[in-house]
Amino acid sequence: MLEVLLVVSIIAILAGIVIIAINPGKNTGDSRNAQRGVDVNTIINAVYQYNIDTGSLPAVGARAGAVAITSTPTEICTASAVACTGLVDLAVLTTTGKYAVFDAQDPRCPTNCNANGTGYNISKDPTNSRLVVTAINIENSKTITITK
């Protein structure tokens, strides 16, 4: 009886160590952060390519309440939203599929996102006019920002 109890205790301790080593919560957060990194890169490359082709940043979109890209980090509006009140409208990038073929959205939205937001902020650095795209809902104390 004592041997069985000892074996069960050892198995429980080893299982606890394995679960801590695997840490599924951290791994899931890391995979969502990887998706955020891809999305941030896709957004900034699409805006940058649009700027090269047209000579300007995407203008304020036709959807209600949309704002222009400014020095203030502002959340990007989803392509499917009817209104973009207070958000940056980048639908022009996905309309034809020339600059982006999908609407990048944070894996955890709508948590901590605007109802019509993607979970990504965009701004223009006032000192050097470079674009900055940042993920809002980062996990595991990671920063996801790209400047171009």
mmCIF file of the C-alpha atoms, coordinates in Angstrom:
data_MODEL
# 
_entry.id   MODEL 
# 
loop_
_atom_site.group_PDB 
_atom_site.id 
_atom_site.type_symbol 
_atom_site.label_atom_id 
_atom_site.label_alt_id 
_atom_site.label_comp_id 
_atom_site.label_asym_id 
_atom_site.label_entity_id 
_atom_site.label_seq_id 
_atom_site.pdbx_PDB_ins_code 
_atom_site.Cartn_x 
_atom_site.Cartn_y 
_atom_site.Cartn_z 
_atom_site.occupancy 
_atom_site.B_iso_or_equiv 
_atom_site.pdbx_formal_charge 
_atom_site.auth_seq_id 
_atom_site.auth_comp_id 
_atom_site.auth_asym_id 
_atom_site.auth_atom_id 
_atom_site.pdbx_PDB_model_num 
ATOM 1   C CA . MET A 1 1   ? 0.000   0.000  0.000   1.00 0.00 ? 1   MET A CA 1 
ATOM 2   C CA . LEU A 1 2   ? 2.834   2.380  0.860   1.00 0.00 ? 2   LEU A CA 1 
ATOM 3   C CA . GLU A 1 3   ? 4.560   1.584  -2.423  1.00 0.00 ? 3   GLU A CA 1 
ATOM 4   C CA . VAL A 1 4   ? 1.441   2.460  -4.422  1.00 0.00 ? 4   VAL A CA 1 
ATOM 5   C CA . LEU A 1 5   ? 1.062   5.737  -2.543  1.00 0.00 ? 5   LEU A CA 1 
ATOM 6   C CA . LEU A 1 6   ? 4.718   6.559  -3.196  1.00 0.00 ? 6   LEU A CA 1 
ATOM 7   C CA . VAL A 1 7   ? 4.392   5.784  -6.921  1.00 0.00 ? 7   VAL A CA 1 
ATOM 8   C CA . VAL A 1 8   ? 1.224   7.897  -7.239  1.00 0.00 ? 8   VAL A CA 1 
ATOM 9   C CA . SER A 1 9   ? 2.965   10.796 -5.448  1.00 0.00 ? 9   SER A CA 1 
ATOM 10  C CA . ILE A 1 10  ? 5.989   10.598 -7.731  1.00 0.00 ? 10  ILE A CA 1 
ATOM 11  C CA . ILE A 1 11  ? 3.744   10.524 -10.825 1.00 0.00 ? 11  ILE A CA 1 
ATOM 12  C CA . ALA A 1 12  ? 1.802   13.551 -9.544  1.00 0.00 ? 12  ALA A CA 1 
ATOM 13  C CA . ILE A 1 13  ? 5.031   15.502 -8.932  1.00 0.00 ? 13  ILE A CA 1 
ATOM 14  C CA . LEU A 1 14  ? 6.361   14.628 -12.407 1.00 0.00 ? 14  LEU A CA 1 
ATOM 15  C CA . ALA A 1 15  ? 3.038   15.594 -14.029 1.00 0.00 ? 15  ALA A CA 1 
ATOM 16  C CA . GLY A 1 16  ? 3.155   18.945 -12.229 1.00 0.00 ? 16  GLY A CA 1 
ATOM 17  C CA . ILE A 1 17  ? 6.689   19.577 -13.454 1.00 0.00 ? 17  ILE A CA 1 
ATOM 18  C CA . VAL A 1 18  ? 5.722   18.712 -17.046 1.00 0.00 ? 18  VAL A CA 1 
ATOM 19  C CA . ILE A 1 19  ? 2.678   21.013 -16.976 1.00 0.00 ? 19  ILE A CA 1 
ATOM 20  C CA . ILE A 1 20  ? 4.771   23.882 -15.627 1.00 0.00 ? 20  ILE A CA 1 
ATOM 21  C CA . ALA A 1 21  ? 7.487   23.243 -18.233 1.00 0.00 ? 21  ALA A CA 1 
ATOM 22  C CA . ILE A 1 22  ? 4.995   23.157 -21.096 1.00 0.00 ? 22  ILE A CA 1 
ATOM 23  C CA . ASN A 1 23  ? 3.028   26.180 -19.781 1.00 0.00 ? 23  ASN A CA 1 
ATOM 24  C CA . PRO A 1 24  ? 0.126   26.113 -22.225 1.00 0.00 ? 24  PRO A CA 1 
ATOM 25  C CA . GLY A 1 25  ? -1.025  29.631 -21.311 1.00 0.00 ? 25  GLY A CA 1 
ATOM 26  C CA . LYS A 1 26  ? 2.326   31.167 -22.227 1.00 0.00 ? 26  LYS A CA 1 
ATOM 27  C CA . ASN A 1 27  ? 2.582   29.124 -25.421 1.00 0.00 ? 27  ASN A CA 1 
ATOM 28  C CA . THR A 1 28  ? -0.904  30.187 -26.514 1.00 0.00 ? 28  THR A CA 1 
ATOM 29  C CA . GLY A 1 29  ? -0.059  33.837 -25.788 1.00 0.00 ? 29  GLY A CA 1 
ATOM 30  C CA . ASP A 1 30  ? 3.194   33.513 -27.720 1.00 0.00 ? 30  ASP A CA 1 
ATOM 31  C CA . SER A 1 31  ? 1.381   32.086 -30.757 1.00 0.00 ? 31  SER A CA 1 
ATOM 32  C CA . ARG A 1 32  ? -1.146  34.962 -30.652 1.00 0.00 ? 32  ARG A CA 1 
ATOM 33  C CA . ASN A 1 33  ? 1.775   37.413 -30.396 1.00 0.00 ? 33  ASN A CA 1 
ATOM 34  C CA . ALA A 1 34  ? 3.342   35.781 -33.455 1.00 0.00 ? 34  ALA A CA 1 
ATOM 35  C CA . GLN A 1 35  ? 0.093   36.386 -35.379 1.00 0.00 ? 35  GLN A CA 1 
ATOM 36  C CA . ARG A 1 36  ? 0.096   40.002 -34.170 1.00 0.00 ? 36  ARG A CA 1 
ATOM 37  C CA . GLY A 1 37  ? 3.646   40.425 -35.468 1.00 0.00 ? 37  GLY A CA 1 
ATOM 38  C CA . VAL A 1 38  ? 2.610   39.137 -38.888 1.00 0.00 ? 38  VAL A CA 1 
ATOM 39  C CA . ASP A 1 39  ? -0.460  41.398 -38.920 1.00 0.00 ? 39  ASP A CA 1 
ATOM 40  C CA . VAL A 1 40  ? 1.520   44.515 -37.921 1.00 0.00 ? 40  VAL A CA 1 
ATOM 41  C CA . ASN A 1 41  ? 4.036   43.777 -40.674 1.00 0.00 ? 41  ASN A CA 1 
ATOM 42  C CA . THR A 1 42  ? 1.254   43.237 -43.237 1.00 0.00 ? 42  THR A CA 1 
ATOM 43  C CA . ILE A 1 43  ? -0.459  46.518 -42.313 1.00 0.00 ? 43  ILE A CA 1 
ATOM 44  C CA . ILE A 1 44  ? 2.680   48.650 -42.471 1.00 0.00 ? 44  ILE A CA 1 
ATOM 45  C CA . ASN A 1 45  ? 3.814   47.070 -45.751 1.00 0.00 ? 45  ASN A CA 1 
ATOM 46  C CA . ALA A 1 46  ? 0.388   47.648 -47.342 1.00 0.00 ? 46  ALA A CA 1 
ATOM 47  C CA . VAL A 1 47  ? 0.289   51.314 -46.261 1.00 0.00 ? 47  VAL A CA 1 
ATOM 48  C CA . TYR A 1 48  ? 3.897   51.800 -47.354 1.00 0.00 ? 48  TYR A CA 1 
ATOM 49  C CA . GLN A 1 49  ? 3.236   50.263 -50.791 1.00 0.00 ? 49  GLN A CA 1 
ATOM 50  C CA . TYR A 1 50  ? 0.106   52.411 -51.195 1.00 0.00 ? 50  TYR A CA 1 
ATOM 51  C CA . ASN A 1 51  ? 2.218   55.464 -50.331 1.00 0.00 ? 51  ASN A CA 1 
ATOM 52  C CA . ILE A 1 52  ? 4.815   54.510 -52.950 1.00 0.00 ? 52  ILE A CA 1 
ATOM 53  C CA . ASP A 1 53  ? 2.151   53.993 -55.639 1.00 0.00 ? 53  ASP A CA 1 
ATOM 54  C CA . THR A 1 54  ? 0.053   57.095 -54.929 1.00 0.00 ? 54  THR A CA 1 
ATOM 55  C CA . GLY A 1 55  ? 2.528   59.489 -53.315 1.00 0.00 ? 55  GLY A CA 1 
ATOM 56  C CA . SER A 1 56  ? 0.340   59.901 -50.216 1.00 0.00 ? 56  SER A CA 1 
ATOM 57  C CA . LEU A 1 57  ? -1.003  58.031 -47.235 1.00 0.00 ? 57  LEU A CA 1 
ATOM 58  C CA . PRO A 1 58  ? -4.546  56.648 -47.444 1.00 0.00 ? 58  PRO A CA 1 
ATOM 59  C CA . ALA A 1 59  ? -6.970  59.561 -47.067 1.00 0.00 ? 59  ALA A CA 1 
ATOM 60  C CA . VAL A 1 60  ? -9.861  59.665 -44.651 1.00 0.00 ? 60  VAL A CA 1 
ATOM 61  C CA . GLY A 1 61  ? -12.155 56.895 -45.868 1.00 0.00 ? 61  GLY A CA 1 
ATOM 62  C CA . ALA A 1 62  ? -15.754 57.294 -46.936 1.00 0.00 ? 62  ALA A CA 1 
ATOM 63  C CA . ARG A 1 63  ? -17.128 55.496 -43.891 1.00 0.00 ? 63  ARG A CA 1 
ATOM 64  C CA . ALA A 1 64  ? -18.762 57.653 -41.219 1.00 0.00 ? 64  ALA A CA 1 
ATOM 65  C CA . GLY A 1 65  ? -16.487 59.201 -38.610 1.00 0.00 ? 65  GLY A CA 1 
ATOM 66  C CA . ALA A 1 66  ? -13.162 57.965 -39.996 1.00 0.00 ? 66  ALA A CA 1 
ATOM 67  C CA . VAL A 1 67  ? -10.029 59.987 -39.236 1.00 0.00 ? 67  VAL A CA 1 
ATOM 68  C CA . ALA A 1 68  ? -6.702  60.455 -41.021 1.00 0.00 ? 68  ALA A CA 1 
ATOM 69  C CA . ILE A 1 69  ? -3.365  58.981 -39.961 1.00 0.00 ? 69  ILE A CA 1 
ATOM 70  C CA . THR A 1 70  ? -1.834  61.519 -37.564 1.00 0.00 ? 70  THR A CA 1 
ATOM 71  C CA . SER A 1 71  ? 0.915   61.629 -34.943 1.00 0.00 ? 71  SER A CA 1 
ATOM 72  C CA . THR A 1 72  ? -1.569  60.298 -32.370 1.00 0.00 ? 72  THR A CA 1 
ATOM 73  C CA . PRO A 1 73  ? -1.729  56.486 -32.324 1.00 0.00 ? 73  PRO A CA 1 
ATOM 74  C CA . THR A 1 74  ? -5.253  55.627 -33.484 1.00 0.00 ? 74  THR A CA 1 
ATOM 75  C CA . GLU A 1 75  ? -6.870  52.225 -33.867 1.00 0.00 ? 75  GLU A CA 1 
ATOM 76  C CA . ILE A 1 76  ? -7.514  50.951 -37.390 1.00 0.00 ? 76  ILE A CA 1 
ATOM 77  C CA . CYS A 1 77  ? -11.119 50.242 -38.416 1.00 0.00 ? 77  CYS A CA 1 
ATOM 78  C CA . THR A 1 78  ? -12.097 46.766 -39.632 1.00 0.00 ? 78  THR A CA 1 
ATOM 79  C CA . ALA A 1 79  ? -12.917 46.452 -43.313 1.00 0.00 ? 79  ALA A CA 1 
ATOM 80  C CA . SER A 1 80  ? -16.355 45.035 -42.496 1.00 0.00 ? 80  SER A CA 1 
ATOM 81  C CA . ALA A 1 81  ? -17.468 47.951 -40.274 1.00 0.00 ? 81  ALA A CA 1 
ATOM 82  C CA . VAL A 1 82  ? -20.187 50.294 -41.495 1.00 0.00 ? 82  VAL A CA 1 
ATOM 83  C CA . ALA A 1 83  ? -18.937 53.238 -39.405 1.00 0.00 ? 83  ALA A CA 1 
ATOM 84  C CA . CYS A 1 84  ? -15.393 54.036 -38.318 1.00 0.00 ? 84  CYS A CA 1 
ATOM 85  C CA . THR A 1 85  ? -16.036 56.784 -35.775 1.00 0.00 ? 85  THR A CA 1 
ATOM 86  C CA . GLY A 1 86  ? -12.678 57.945 -34.404 1.00 0.00 ? 86  GLY A CA 1 
ATOM 87  C CA . LEU A 1 87  ? -10.783 55.167 -36.209 1.00 0.00 ? 87  LEU A CA 1 
ATOM 88  C CA . VAL A 1 88  ? -8.421  55.167 -39.194 1.00 0.00 ? 88  VAL A CA 1 
ATOM 89  C CA . ASP A 1 89  ? -10.115 53.729 -42.288 1.00 0.00 ? 89  ASP A CA 1 
ATOM 90  C CA . LEU A 1 90  ? -7.681  51.659 -44.380 1.00 0.00 ? 90  LEU A CA 1 
ATOM 91  C CA . ALA A 1 91  ? -10.347 49.837 -46.416 1.00 0.00 ? 91  ALA A CA 1 
ATOM 92  C CA . VAL A 1 92  ? -8.797  51.258 -49.596 1.00 0.00 ? 92  VAL A CA 1 
ATOM 93  C CA . LEU A 1 93  ? -5.931  48.809 -49.047 1.00 0.00 ? 93  LEU A CA 1 
ATOM 94  C CA . THR A 1 94  ? -8.152  45.715 -49.129 1.00 0.00 ? 94  THR A CA 1 
ATOM 95  C CA . THR A 1 95  ? -10.841 46.798 -51.618 1.00 0.00 ? 95  THR A CA 1 
ATOM 96  C CA . THR A 1 96  ? -8.974  45.637 -54.717 1.00 0.00 ? 96  THR A CA 1 
ATOM 97  C CA . GLY A 1 97  ? -6.619  43.227 -52.968 1.00 0.00 ? 97  GLY A CA 1 
ATOM 98  C CA . LYS A 1 98  ? -3.652  45.068 -54.495 1.00 0.00 ? 98  LYS A CA 1 
ATOM 99  C CA . TYR A 1 99  ? -2.101  46.084 -51.161 1.00 0.00 ? 99  TYR A CA 1 
ATOM 100 C CA . ALA A 1 100 ? -3.605  43.591 -48.699 1.00 0.00 ? 100 ALA A CA 1 
ATOM 101 C CA . VAL A 1 101 ? -5.845  40.607 -49.315 1.00 0.00 ? 101 VAL A CA 1 
ATOM 102 C CA . PHE A 1 102 ? -7.277  40.321 -45.815 1.00 0.00 ? 102 PHE A CA 1 
ATOM 103 C CA . ASP A 1 103 ? -8.369  42.485 -42.925 1.00 0.00 ? 103 ASP A CA 1 
ATOM 104 C CA . ALA A 1 104 ? -5.794  42.008 -40.153 1.00 0.00 ? 104 ALA A CA 1 
ATOM 105 C CA . GLN A 1 105 ? -7.521  41.702 -36.788 1.00 0.00 ? 105 GLN A CA 1 
ATOM 106 C CA . ASP A 1 106 ? -6.051  40.908 -33.386 1.00 0.00 ? 106 ASP A CA 1 
ATOM 107 C CA . PRO A 1 107 ? -6.698  37.279 -32.360 1.00 0.00 ? 107 PRO A CA 1 
ATOM 108 C CA . ARG A 1 108 ? -8.376  38.407 -29.118 1.00 0.00 ? 108 ARG A CA 1 
ATOM 109 C CA . CYS A 1 109 ? -10.622 41.183 -30.460 1.00 0.00 ? 109 CYS A CA 1 
ATOM 110 C CA . PRO A 1 110 ? -13.182 42.384 -29.507 1.00 0.00 ? 110 PRO A CA 1 
ATOM 111 C CA . THR A 1 111 ? -11.506 42.210 -26.044 1.00 0.00 ? 111 THR A CA 1 
ATOM 112 C CA . ASN A 1 112 ? -9.692  45.537 -25.478 1.00 0.00 ? 112 ASN A CA 1 
ATOM 113 C CA . CYS A 1 113 ? -10.548 46.647 -29.015 1.00 0.00 ? 113 CYS A CA 1 
ATOM 114 C CA . ASN A 1 114 ? -12.989 49.248 -30.233 1.00 0.00 ? 114 ASN A CA 1 
ATOM 115 C CA . ALA A 1 115 ? -16.256 47.632 -31.397 1.00 0.00 ? 115 ALA A CA 1 
ATOM 116 C CA . ASN A 1 116 ? -15.214 48.331 -35.021 1.00 0.00 ? 116 ASN A CA 1 
ATOM 117 C CA . GLY A 1 117 ? -11.453 48.198 -34.410 1.00 0.00 ? 117 GLY A CA 1 
ATOM 118 C CA . THR A 1 118 ? -8.787  45.722 -35.402 1.00 0.00 ? 118 THR A CA 1 
ATOM 119 C CA . GLY A 1 119 ? -6.645  45.898 -32.267 1.00 0.00 ? 119 GLY A CA 1 
ATOM 120 C CA . TYR A 1 120 ? -3.825  47.685 -34.107 1.00 0.00 ? 120 TYR A CA 1 
ATOM 121 C CA . ASN A 1 121 ? -2.861  51.354 -33.841 1.00 0.00 ? 121 ASN A CA 1 
ATOM 122 C CA . ILE A 1 122 ? -1.282  53.389 -36.617 1.00 0.00 ? 122 ILE A CA 1 
ATOM 123 C CA . SER A 1 123 ? 0.404   56.782 -36.421 1.00 0.00 ? 123 SER A CA 1 
ATOM 124 C CA . LYS A 1 124 ? 2.955   58.951 -38.166 1.00 0.00 ? 124 LYS A CA 1 
ATOM 125 C CA . ASP A 1 125 ? 6.071   59.898 -36.183 1.00 0.00 ? 125 ASP A CA 1 
ATOM 126 C CA . PRO A 1 126 ? 6.065   63.732 -36.092 1.00 0.00 ? 126 PRO A CA 1 
ATOM 127 C CA . THR A 1 127 ? 9.870   63.998 -36.042 1.00 0.00 ? 127 THR A CA 1 
ATOM 128 C CA . ASN A 1 128 ? 10.656  61.945 -39.149 1.00 0.00 ? 128 ASN A CA 1 
ATOM 129 C CA . SER A 1 129 ? 7.226   61.211 -40.761 1.00 0.00 ? 129 SER A CA 1 
ATOM 130 C CA . ARG A 1 130 ? 7.779   57.473 -40.491 1.00 0.00 ? 130 ARG A CA 1 
ATOM 131 C CA . LEU A 1 131 ? 4.776   55.202 -40.037 1.00 0.00 ? 131 LEU A CA 1 
ATOM 132 C CA . VAL A 1 132 ? 4.357   53.308 -36.773 1.00 0.00 ? 132 VAL A CA 1 
ATOM 133 C CA . VAL A 1 133 ? 2.015   50.331 -36.358 1.00 0.00 ? 133 VAL A CA 1 
ATOM 134 C CA . THR A 1 134 ? 1.533   48.810 -32.907 1.00 0.00 ? 134 THR A CA 1 
ATOM 135 C CA . ALA A 1 135 ? -0.444  45.857 -31.536 1.00 0.00 ? 135 ALA A CA 1 
ATOM 136 C CA . ILE A 1 136 ? -2.710  46.887 -28.655 1.00 0.00 ? 136 ILE A CA 1 
ATOM 137 C CA . ASN A 1 137 ? -3.441  43.510 -26.994 1.00 0.00 ? 137 ASN A CA 1 
ATOM 138 C CA . ILE A 1 138 ? 0.048   42.127 -26.458 1.00 0.00 ? 138 ILE A CA 1 
ATOM 139 C CA . GLU A 1 139 ? 0.620   39.202 -24.096 1.00 0.00 ? 139 GLU A CA 1 
ATOM 140 C CA . ASN A 1 140 ? 3.534   37.968 -21.981 1.00 0.00 ? 140 ASN A CA 1 
ATOM 141 C CA . SER A 1 141 ? 5.020   41.481 -21.635 1.00 0.00 ? 141 SER A CA 1 
ATOM 142 C CA . LYS A 1 142 ? 5.999   41.628 -25.310 1.00 0.00 ? 142 LYS A CA 1 
ATOM 143 C CA . THR A 1 143 ? 6.035   44.798 -27.399 1.00 0.00 ? 143 THR A CA 1 
ATOM 144 C CA . ILE A 1 144 ? 4.922   44.493 -31.019 1.00 0.00 ? 144 ILE A CA 1 
ATOM 145 C CA . THR A 1 145 ? 5.686   47.671 -32.976 1.00 0.00 ? 145 THR A CA 1 
ATOM 146 C CA . ILE A 1 146 ? 7.051   48.267 -36.459 1.00 0.00 ? 146 ILE A CA 1 
ATOM 147 C CA . THR A 1 147 ? 8.295   51.608 -37.780 1.00 0.00 ? 147 THR A CA 1 
ATOM 148 C CA . LYS A 1 148 ? 8.893   52.139 -41.484 1.00 0.00 ? 148 LYS A CA 1 
# 
